[in-house]
């Protein structure tokens, strides 16, 4: 195993390549995160709509049951 020389041109090239790869990976992950956040927002909105419909149905059923008891 050779001695590590920080200013060795090979090491600098390797580090530069690794840095470029990490920057690209970071960019891809940011895009993926944004897409996931958008999907989460859509799902949250849909859940709120469905929950609202469910509550309306519960109220309708209660009203129907109360109407039969009278």
PDB file of N, CA, C and O in Angstrom:
ATOM      1  N   UNK A   1       0.848  -1.183   0.000  1.00  0.00           N
ATOM      2  CA  UNK A   1       0.000   0.000   0.000  1.00  0.00           C
ATOM      3  C   UNK A   1       0.887   1.239   0.000  1.00  0.00           C
ATOM      4  O   UNK A   1       1.811   1.348   0.806  1.00  0.00           O
ATOM      5  N   UNK A   2       0.607   2.164  -0.899  1.00  0.00           N
ATOM      6  CA  UNK A   2       1.437   3.361  -0.997  1.00  0.00           C
ATOM      7  C   UNK A   2       1.040   4.404   0.027  1.00  0.00           C
ATOM      8  O   UNK A   2      -0.020   4.322   0.648  1.00  0.00           O
ATOM      9  N   UNK A   3       1.893   5.366   0.187  1.00  0.00           N
ATOM     10  CA  UNK A   3       1.621   6.466   1.103  1.00  0.00           C
ATOM     11  C   UNK A   3       0.629   7.416   0.445  1.00  0.00           C
ATOM     12  O   UNK A   3       0.719   7.681  -0.754  1.00  0.00           O
ATOM     13  N   UNK A   4      -0.311   7.926   1.221  1.00  0.00           N
ATOM     14  CA  UNK A   4      -1.311   8.860   0.691  1.00  0.00           C
ATOM     15  C   UNK A   4      -0.696  10.247   0.598  1.00  0.00           C
ATOM     16  O   UNK A   4      -0.195  10.790   1.583  1.00  0.00           O
ATOM     17  N   UNK A   5      -0.745  10.803  -0.593  1.00  0.00           N
ATOM     18  CA  UNK A   5      -0.266  12.170  -0.821  1.00  0.00           C
ATOM     19  C   UNK A   5      -1.465  13.011  -1.249  1.00  0.00           C
ATOM     20  O   UNK A   5      -1.991  12.826  -2.347  1.00  0.00           O
ATOM     21  N   UNK A   6      -1.903  13.939  -0.386  1.00  0.00           N
ATOM     22  CA  UNK A   6      -3.093  14.737  -0.696  1.00  0.00           C
ATOM     23  C   UNK A   6      -3.029  15.447  -2.042  1.00  0.00           C
ATOM     24  O   UNK A   6      -4.061  15.643  -2.684  1.00  0.00           O
ATOM     25  N   UNK A   7      -1.852  15.830  -2.473  1.00  0.00           N
ATOM     26  CA  UNK A   7      -1.737  16.586  -3.722  1.00  0.00           C
ATOM     27  C   UNK A   7      -1.417  15.693  -4.918  1.00  0.00           C
ATOM     28  O   UNK A   7      -1.136  16.191  -6.008  1.00  0.00           O
ATOM     29  N   UNK A   8      -1.457  14.409  -4.723  1.00  0.00           N
ATOM     30  CA  UNK A   8      -1.224  13.463  -5.811  1.00  0.00           C
ATOM     31  C   UNK A   8      -2.306  13.676  -6.869  1.00  0.00           C
ATOM     32  O   UNK A   8      -3.493  13.707  -6.543  1.00  0.00           O
ATOM     33  N   UNK A   9      -1.910  13.819  -8.114  1.00  0.00           N
ATOM     34  CA  UNK A   9      -2.855  14.112  -9.192  1.00  0.00           C
ATOM     35  C   UNK A   9      -3.914  13.015  -9.331  1.00  0.00           C
ATOM     36  O   UNK A   9      -5.078  13.305  -9.609  1.00  0.00           O
ATOM     37  N   UNK A  10      -3.514  11.770  -9.140  1.00  0.00           N
ATOM     38  CA  UNK A  10      -4.464  10.656  -9.215  1.00  0.00           C
ATOM     39  C   UNK A  10      -5.527  10.757  -8.142  1.00  0.00           C
ATOM     40  O   UNK A  10      -6.708  10.525  -8.399  1.00  0.00           O
ATOM     41  N   UNK A  11      -5.098  11.107  -6.928  1.00  0.00           N
ATOM     42  CA  UNK A  11      -6.056  11.261  -5.830  1.00  0.00           C
ATOM     43  C   UNK A  11      -7.018  12.417  -6.101  1.00  0.00           C
ATOM     44  O   UNK A  11      -8.217  12.316  -5.843  1.00  0.00           O
ATOM     45  N   UNK A  12      -6.474  13.513  -6.625  1.00  0.00           N
ATOM     46  CA  UNK A  12      -7.328  14.669  -6.925  1.00  0.00           C
ATOM     47  C   UNK A  12      -8.351  14.323  -8.000  1.00  0.00           C
ATOM     48  O   UNK A  12      -9.509  14.733  -7.917  1.00  0.00           O
ATOM     49  N   UNK A  13      -7.922  13.574  -9.002  1.00  0.00           N
ATOM     50  CA  UNK A  13      -8.841  13.170 -10.072  1.00  0.00           C
ATOM     51  C   UNK A  13      -9.929  12.262  -9.512  1.00  0.00           C
ATOM     52  O   UNK A  13     -11.106  12.407  -9.840  1.00  0.00           O
ATOM     53  N   UNK A  14      -9.516  11.321  -8.661  1.00  0.00           N
ATOM     54  CA  UNK A  14     -10.468  10.391  -8.054  1.00  0.00           C
ATOM     55  C   UNK A  14     -11.473  11.132  -7.164  1.00  0.00           C
ATOM     56  O   UNK A  14     -12.673  10.865  -7.212  1.00  0.00           O
ATOM     57  N   UNK A  15     -10.966  12.060  -6.356  1.00  0.00           N
ATOM     58  CA  UNK A  15     -11.838  12.839  -5.486  1.00  0.00           C
ATOM     59  C   UNK A  15     -12.791  13.724  -6.293  1.00  0.00           C
ATOM     60  O   UNK A  15     -13.961  13.883  -5.945  1.00  0.00           O
ATOM     61  N   UNK A  16     -12.271  14.287  -7.362  1.00  0.00           N
ATOM     62  CA  UNK A  16     -13.085  15.138  -8.220  1.00  0.00           C
ATOM     63  C   UNK A  16     -14.208  14.329  -8.870  1.00  0.00           C
ATOM     64  O   UNK A  16     -15.347  14.787  -8.959  1.00  0.00           O
ATOM     65  N   UNK A  17     -13.872  13.128  -9.320  1.00  0.00           N
ATOM     66  CA  UNK A  17     -14.876  12.246  -9.932  1.00  0.00           C
ATOM     67  C   UNK A  17     -15.925  11.855  -8.902  1.00  0.00           C
ATOM     68  O   UNK A  17     -17.123  11.872  -9.188  1.00  0.00           O
ATOM     69  N   UNK A  18     -15.477  11.507  -7.713  1.00  0.00           N
ATOM     70  CA  UNK A  18     -16.397  11.121  -6.644  1.00  0.00           C
ATOM     71  C   UNK A  18     -17.311  12.284  -6.277  1.00  0.00           C
ATOM     72  O   UNK A  18     -18.509  12.100  -6.061  1.00  0.00           O
ATOM     73  N   UNK A  19     -16.739  13.477  -6.210  1.00  0.00           N
ATOM     74  CA  UNK A  19     -17.514  14.673  -5.888  1.00  0.00           C
ATOM     75  C   UNK A  19     -18.591  14.900  -6.951  1.00  0.00           C
ATOM     76  O   UNK A  19     -19.733  15.212  -6.613  1.00  0.00           O
ATOM     77  N   UNK A  20     -18.243  14.747  -8.217  1.00  0.00           N
ATOM     78  CA  UNK A  20     -19.202  14.934  -9.311  1.00  0.00           C
ATOM     79  C   UNK A  20     -20.324  13.897  -9.209  1.00  0.00           C
ATOM     80  O   UNK A  20     -21.494  14.218  -9.420  1.00  0.00           O
ATOM     81  N   UNK A  21     -19.962  12.660  -8.886  1.00  0.00           N
ATOM     82  CA  UNK A  21     -20.966  11.604  -8.746  1.00  0.00           C
ATOM     83  C   UNK A  21     -21.906  11.896  -7.579  1.00  0.00           C
ATOM     84  O   UNK A  21     -23.117  11.699  -7.684  1.00  0.00           O
ATOM     85  N   UNK A  22     -21.343  12.365  -6.472  1.00  0.00           N
ATOM     86  CA  UNK A  22     -22.162  12.680  -5.305  1.00  0.00           C
ATOM     87  C   UNK A  22     -23.100  13.859  -5.586  1.00  0.00           C
ATOM     88  O   UNK A  22     -24.248  13.868  -5.141  1.00  0.00           O
ATOM     89  N   UNK A  23     -22.601  14.845  -6.324  1.00  0.00           N
ATOM     90  CA  UNK A  23     -23.449  15.992  -6.684  1.00  0.00           C
ATOM     91  C   UNK A  23     -24.611  15.539  -7.558  1.00  0.00           C
ATOM     92  O   UNK A  23     -25.741  15.995  -7.380  1.00  0.00           O
ATOM     93  N   UNK A  24     -24.336  14.643  -8.500  1.00  0.00           N
ATOM     94  CA  UNK A  24     -25.376  14.130  -9.396  1.00  0.00           C
ATOM     95  C   UNK A  24     -26.395  13.309  -8.598  1.00  0.00           C
ATOM     96  O   UNK A  24     -27.603  13.428  -8.804  1.00  0.00           O
ATOM     97  N   UNK A  25     -25.893  12.481  -7.692  1.00  0.00           N
ATOM     98  CA  UNK A  25     -26.781  11.667  -6.852  1.00  0.00           C
ATOM     99  C   UNK A  25     -27.656  12.572  -5.986  1.00  0.00           C
ATOM    100  O   UNK A  25     -28.852  12.324  -5.829  1.00  0.00           O
ATOM    101  N   UNK A  26     -27.055  13.622  -5.424  1.00  0.00           N
ATOM    102  CA  UNK A  26     -27.787  14.578  -4.597  1.00  0.00           C
ATOM    103  C   UNK A  26     -28.892  15.251  -5.410  1.00  0.00           C
ATOM    104  O   UNK A  26     -30.011  15.425  -4.926  1.00  0.00           O
ATOM    105  N   UNK A  27     -28.573  15.624  -6.638  1.00  0.00           N
ATOM    106  CA  UNK A  27     -29.539  16.267  -7.527  1.00  0.00           C
ATOM    107  C   UNK A  27     -30.713  15.319  -7.799  1.00  0.00           C
ATOM    108  O   UNK A  27     -31.873  15.730  -7.759  1.00  0.00           O
ATOM    109  N   UNK A  28     -30.406  14.060  -8.073  1.00  0.00           N
ATOM    110  CA  UNK A  28     -31.453  13.069  -8.331  1.00  0.00           C
ATOM    111  C   UNK A  28     -32.322  12.849  -7.093  1.00  0.00           C
ATOM    112  O   UNK A  28     -33.541  12.711  -7.193  1.00  0.00           O
ATOM    113  N   UNK A  29     -31.684  12.819  -5.936  1.00  0.00           N
ATOM    114  CA  UNK A  29     -32.426  12.611  -4.693  1.00  0.00           C
ATOM    115  C   UNK A  29     -33.331  13.797  -4.391  1.00  0.00           C
ATOM    116  O   UNK A  29     -34.428  13.613  -3.865  1.00  0.00           O
ATOM    117  N   UNK A  30     -32.893  15.006  -4.713  1.00  0.00           N
ATOM    118  CA  UNK A  30     -33.731  16.190  -4.502  1.00  0.00           C
ATOM    119  C   UNK A  30     -34.969  16.126  -5.385  1.00  0.00           C
ATOM    120  O   UNK A  30     -36.071  16.455  -4.946  1.00  0.00           O
ATOM    121  N   UNK A  31     -34.783  15.699  -6.635  1.00  0.00           N
ATOM    122  CA  UNK A  31     -35.913  15.558  -7.562  1.00  0.00           C
ATOM    123  C   UNK A  31     -36.881  14.499  -7.042  1.00  0.00           C
ATOM    124  O   UNK A  31     -38.096  14.697  -7.033  1.00  0.00           O
ATOM    125  N   UNK A  32     -36.316  13.365  -6.607  1.00  0.00           N
ATOM    126  CA  UNK A  32     -37.140  12.274  -6.079  1.00  0.00           C
ATOM    127  C   UNK A  32     -37.910  12.724  -4.832  1.00  0.00           C
ATOM    128  O   UNK A  32     -39.083  12.391  -4.668  1.00  0.00           O
ATOM    129  N   UNK A  33     -37.250  13.475  -3.967  1.00  0.00           N
ATOM    130  CA  UNK A  33     -37.899  13.983  -2.750  1.00  0.00           C
ATOM    131  C   UNK A  33     -39.058  14.906  -3.111  1.00  0.00           C
ATOM    132  O   UNK A  33     -40.134  14.821  -2.520  1.00  0.00           O
ATOM    133  N   UNK A  34     -38.834  15.783  -4.081  1.00  0.00           N
ATOM    134  CA  UNK A  34     -39.889  16.711  -4.505  1.00  0.00           C
ATOM    135  C   UNK A  34     -41.091  15.944  -5.050  1.00  0.00           C
ATOM    136  O   UNK A  34     -42.236  16.288  -4.757  1.00  0.00           O
ATOM    137  N   UNK A  35     -40.826  14.896  -5.849  1.00  0.00           N
ATOM    138  CA  UNK A  35     -41.907  14.077  -6.397  1.00  0.00           C
ATOM    139  C   UNK A  35     -42.673  13.375  -5.272  1.00  0.00           C
ATOM    140  O   UNK A  35     -43.899  13.279  -5.311  1.00  0.00           O
ATOM    141  N   UNK A  36     -41.937  12.888  -4.271  1.00  0.00           N
ATOM    142  CA  UNK A  36     -42.573  12.209  -3.136  1.00  0.00           C
ATOM    143  C   UNK A  36     -43.435  13.184  -2.338  1.00  0.00           C
ATOM    144  O   UNK A  36     -44.520  12.827  -1.880  1.00  0.00           O
ATOM    145  N   UNK A  37     -42.949  14.413  -2.172  1.00  0.00           N
ATOM    146  CA  UNK A  37     -43.720  15.434  -1.449  1.00  0.00           C
ATOM    147  C   UNK A  37     -45.012  15.766  -2.196  1.00  0.00           C
ATOM    148  O   UNK A  37     -46.063  15.953  -1.583  1.00  0.00           O
ATOM    149  N   UNK A  38     -44.921  15.838  -3.533  1.00  0.00           N
ATOM    150  CA  UNK A  38     -46.106  16.118  -4.343  1.00  0.00           C
ATOM    151  C   UNK A  38     -47.114  14.977  -4.226  1.00  0.00           C
ATOM    152  O   UNK A  38     -48.314  15.214  -4.086  1.00  0.00           O
ATOM    153  N   UNK A  39     -46.618  13.729  -4.284  1.00  0.00           N
ATOM    154  CA  UNK A  39     -47.510  12.574  -4.136  1.00  0.00           C
ATOM    155  C   UNK A  39     -48.154  12.565  -2.751  1.00  0.00           C
ATOM    156  O   UNK A  39     -49.342  12.273  -2.611  1.00  0.00           O
ATOM    157  N   UNK A  40     -47.361  12.888  -1.730  1.00  0.00           N
ATOM    158  CA  UNK A  40     -47.893  12.938  -0.357  1.00  0.00           C
ATOM    159  C   UNK A  40     -49.001  13.973  -0.255  1.00  0.00           C
ATOM    160  O   UNK A  40     -50.029  13.725   0.375  1.00  0.00           O
ATOM    161  N   UNK A  41     -48.796  15.132  -0.872  1.00  0.00           N
ATOM    162  CA  UNK A  41     -49.819  16.188  -0.849  1.00  0.00           C
ATOM    163  C   UNK A  41     -51.101  15.715  -1.528  1.00  0.00           C
ATOM    164  O   UNK A  41     -52.199  15.958  -1.028  1.00  0.00           O
ATOM    165  N   UNK A  42     -50.958  15.040  -2.665  1.00  0.00           N
ATOM    166  CA  UNK A  42     -52.127  14.529  -3.385  1.00  0.00           C
ATOM    167  C   UNK A  42     -52.869  13.500  -2.539  1.00  0.00           C
ATOM    168  O   UNK A  42     -54.096  13.528  -2.451  1.00  0.00           O
ATOM    169  N   UNK A  43     -52.118  12.589  -1.917  1.00  0.00           N
ATOM    170  CA  UNK A  43     -52.722  11.542  -1.090  1.00  0.00           C
ATOM    171  C   UNK A  43     -53.414  12.160   0.123  1.00  0.00           C
ATOM    172  O   UNK A  43     -54.507  11.738   0.499  1.00  0.00           O
ATOM    173  N   UNK A  44     -52.774  13.163   0.737  1.00  0.00           N
ATOM    174  CA  UNK A  44     -53.363  13.834   1.904  1.00  0.00           C
ATOM    175  C   UNK A  44     -54.674  14.507   1.533  1.00  0.00           C
ATOM    176  O   UNK A  44     -55.651  14.433   2.279  1.00  0.00           O
ATOM    177  N   UNK A  45     -54.695  15.163   0.381  1.00  0.00           N
ATOM    178  CA  UNK A  45     -55.905  15.833  -0.084  1.00  0.00           C
ATOM    179  C   UNK A  45     -57.006  14.812  -0.336  1.00  0.00           C
ATOM    180  O   UNK A  45     -58.148  15.005   0.079  1.00  0.00           O
ATOM    181  N   UNK A  46     -56.656  13.726  -1.019  1.00  0.00           N
ATOM    182  CA  UNK A  46     -57.637  12.674  -1.312  1.00  0.00           C
ATOM    183  C   UNK A  46     -58.168  12.079  -0.006  1.00  0.00           C
ATOM    184  O   UNK A  46     -59.368  11.831   0.118  1.00  0.00           O
ATOM    185  N   UNK A  47     -57.287  11.849   0.960  1.00  0.00           N
ATOM    186  CA  UNK A  47     -57.714  11.313   2.251  1.00  0.00           C
ATOM    187  C   UNK A  47     -58.710  12.251   2.927  1.00  0.00           C
ATOM    188  O   UNK A  47     -59.723  11.805   3.466  1.00  0.00           O
ATOM    189  N   UNK A  48     -58.418  13.552   2.896  1.00  0.00           N
ATOM    190  CA  UNK A  48     -59.314  14.532   3.512  1.00  0.00           C
ATOM    191  C   UNK A  48     -60.684  14.509   2.836  1.00  0.00           C
ATOM    192  O   UNK A  48     -61.711  14.610   3.507  1.00  0.00           O
ATOM    193  N   UNK A  49     -60.700  14.375   1.506  1.00  0.00           N
ATOM    194  CA  UNK A  49     -61.972  14.319   0.777  1.00  0.00           C
ATOM    195  C   UNK A  49     -62.763  13.071   1.169  1.00  0.00           C
ATOM    196  O   UNK A  49     -63.963  13.146   1.430  1.00  0.00           O
ATOM    197  N   UNK A  50     -62.087  11.935   1.207  1.00  0.00           N
ATOM    198  CA  UNK A  50     -62.747  10.670   1.549  1.00  0.00           C
ATOM    199  C   UNK A  50     -63.242  10.699   2.995  1.00  0.00           C
ATOM    200  O   UNK A  50     -64.339  10.224   3.291  1.00  0.00           O
ATOM    201  N   UNK A  51     -62.437  11.254   3.886  1.00  0.00           N
ATOM    202  CA  UNK A  51     -62.838  11.361   5.291  1.00  0.00           C
ATOM    203  C   UNK A  51     -64.078  12.244   5.427  1.00  0.00           C
ATOM    204  O   UNK A  51     -64.974  11.938   6.214  1.00  0.00           O
ATOM    205  N   UNK A  52     -64.134  13.331   4.669  1.00  0.00           N
ATOM    206  CA  UNK A  52     -65.312  14.200   4.678  1.00  0.00           C
ATOM    207  C   UNK A  52     -66.552  13.453   4.207  1.00  0.00           C
ATOM    208  O   UNK A  52     -67.626  13.587   4.793  1.00  0.00           O
ATOM    209  N   UNK A  53     -66.397  12.657   3.131  1.00  0.00           N
ATOM    210  CA  UNK A  53     -67.518  11.860   2.617  1.00  0.00           C
ATOM    211  C   UNK A  53     -67.950  10.824   3.657  1.00  0.00           C
ATOM    212  O   UNK A  53     -69.145  10.594   3.844  1.00  0.00           O
ATOM    213  N   UNK A  54     -66.991  10.206   4.327  1.00  0.00           N
ATOM    214  CA  UNK A  54     -67.295   9.199   5.344  1.00  0.00           C
ATOM    215  C   UNK A  54     -68.116   9.824   6.483  1.00  0.00           C
ATOM    216  O   UNK A  54     -69.097   9.246   6.950  1.00  0.00           O
ATOM    217  N   UNK A  55     -67.695  11.005   6.911  1.00  0.00           N
ATOM    218  CA  UNK A  55     -68.412  11.675   7.996  1.00  0.00           C
ATOM    219  C   UNK A  55     -69.845  12.027   7.584  1.00  0.00           C
ATOM    220  O   UNK A  55     -70.775  11.931   8.386  1.00  0.00           O
ATOM    221  N   UNK A  56     -70.007  12.433   6.330  1.00  0.00           N
ATOM    222  CA  UNK A  56     -71.360  12.737   5.834  1.00  0.00           C
ATOM    223  C   UNK A  56     -72.228  11.482   5.845  1.00  0.00           C
ATOM    224  O   UNK A  56     -73.401  11.531   6.212  1.00  0.00           O
ATOM    225  N   UNK A  57     -71.635  10.347   5.435  1.00  0.00           N
ATOM    226  CA  UNK A  57     -72.382   9.092   5.427  1.00  0.00           C
ATOM    227  C   UNK A  57     -72.769   8.667   6.845  1.00  0.00           C
ATOM    228  O   UNK A  57     -73.879   8.187   7.075  1.00  0.00           O
ATOM    229  N   UNK A  58     -71.849   8.846   7.785  1.00  0.00           N
ATOM    230  CA  UNK A  58     -72.143   8.514   9.184  1.00  0.00           C
ATOM    231  C   UNK A  58     -73.322   9.353   9.671  1.00  0.00           C
ATOM    232  O   UNK A  58     -74.227   8.831  10.322  1.00  0.00           O
ATOM    233  N   UNK A  59     -73.317  10.638   9.361  1.00  0.00           N
ATOM    234  CA  UNK A  59     -74.419  11.522   9.783  1.00  0.00           C
ATOM    235  C   UNK A  59     -75.740  11.095   9.130  1.00  0.00           C
ATOM    236  O   UNK A  59     -76.792  11.100   9.770  1.00  0.00           O
ATOM    237  N   UNK A  60     -75.668  10.728   7.847  1.00  0.00           N
ATOM    238  CA  UNK A  60     -76.875  10.290   7.137  1.00  0.00           C
ATOM    239  C   UNK A  60     -77.440   9.029   7.780  1.00  0.00           C
ATOM    240  O   UNK A  60     -78.648   8.926   7.993  1.00  0.00           O
ATOM    241  N   UNK A  61     -76.575   8.075   8.089  1.00  0.00           N
ATOM    242  CA  UNK A  61     -77.010   6.824   8.728  1.00  0.00           C
ATOM    243  C   UNK A  61     -77.626   7.124  10.090  1.00  0.00           C
ATOM    244  O   UNK A  61     -78.674   6.571  10.426  1.00  0.00           O
ATOM    245  N   UNK A  62     -76.999   7.980  10.870  1.00  0.00           N
ATOM    246  CA  UNK A  62     -77.546   8.347  12.186  1.00  0.00           C
ATOM    247  C   UNK A  62     -78.934   8.978  12.053  1.00  0.00           C
ATOM    248  O   UNK A  62     -79.856   8.651  12.800  1.00  0.00           O
ATOM    249  N   UNK A  63     -79.058   9.884  11.091  1.00  0.00           N
ATOM    250  CA  UNK A  63     -80.351  10.544  10.874  1.00  0.00           C
ATOM    251  C   UNK A  63     -81.422   9.538  10.473  1.00  0.00           C
ATOM    252  O   UNK A  63     -82.562   9.630  10.928  1.00  0.00           O
ATOM    253  N   UNK A  64     -81.061   8.572   9.618  1.00  0.00           N
ATOM    254  CA  UNK A  64     -82.005   7.543   9.198  1.00  0.00           C
ATOM    255  C   UNK A  64     -82.420   6.672  10.377  1.00  0.00           C
ATOM    256  O   UNK A  64     -83.596   6.346  10.534  1.00  0.00           O
ATOM    257  N   UNK A  65     -81.439   6.293  11.212  1.00  0.00           N
ATOM    258  CA  UNK A  65     -81.745   5.472  12.398  1.00  0.00           C
ATOM    259  C   UNK A  65     -82.656   6.234  13.367  1.00  0.00           C
ATOM    260  O   UNK A  65     -83.611   5.670  13.900  1.00  0.00           O
ATOM    261  N   UNK A  66     -82.358   7.512  13.590  1.00  0.00           N
ATOM    262  CA  UNK A  66     -83.170   8.338  14.493  1.00  0.00           C
ATOM    263  C   UNK A  66     -84.575   8.520  13.926  1.00  0.00           C
ATOM    264  O   UNK A  66     -85.545   8.572  14.683  1.00  0.00           O
ATOM    265  N   UNK A  67     -84.692   8.617  12.618  1.00  0.00           N
ATOM    266  CA  UNK A  67     -85.995   8.772  11.974  1.00  0.00           C
ATOM    267  C   UNK A  67     -86.856   7.537  12.172  1.00  0.00           C
ATOM    268  O   UNK A  67     -88.068   7.657  12.349  1.00  0.00           O
ATOM    269  N   UNK A  68     -86.262   6.359  12.146  1.00  0.00           N
ATOM    270  CA  UNK A  68     -87.005   5.107  12.325  1.00  0.00           C
ATOM    271  C   UNK A  68     -87.478   4.949  13.765  1.00  0.00           C
ATOM    272  O   UNK A  68     -88.535   4.365  14.006  1.00  0.00           O
ATOM    273  N   UNK A  69     -86.702   5.466  14.735  1.00  0.00           N
ATOM    274  CA  UNK A  69     -87.046   5.328  16.149  1.00  0.00           C
ATOM    275  C   UNK A  69     -88.245   6.190  16.520  1.00  0.00           C
ATOM    276  O   UNK A  69     -89.004   5.857  17.431  1.00  0.00           O
ATOM    277  N   UNK A  70     -88.410   7.303  15.804  1.00  0.00           N
ATOM    278  CA  UNK A  70     -89.475   8.259  16.154  1.00  0.00           C
ATOM    279  C   UNK A  70     -90.850   7.695  15.858  1.00  0.00           C
ATOM    280  O   UNK A  70     -91.856   8.366  16.092  1.00  0.00           O
TER     281      UNK A  70
END
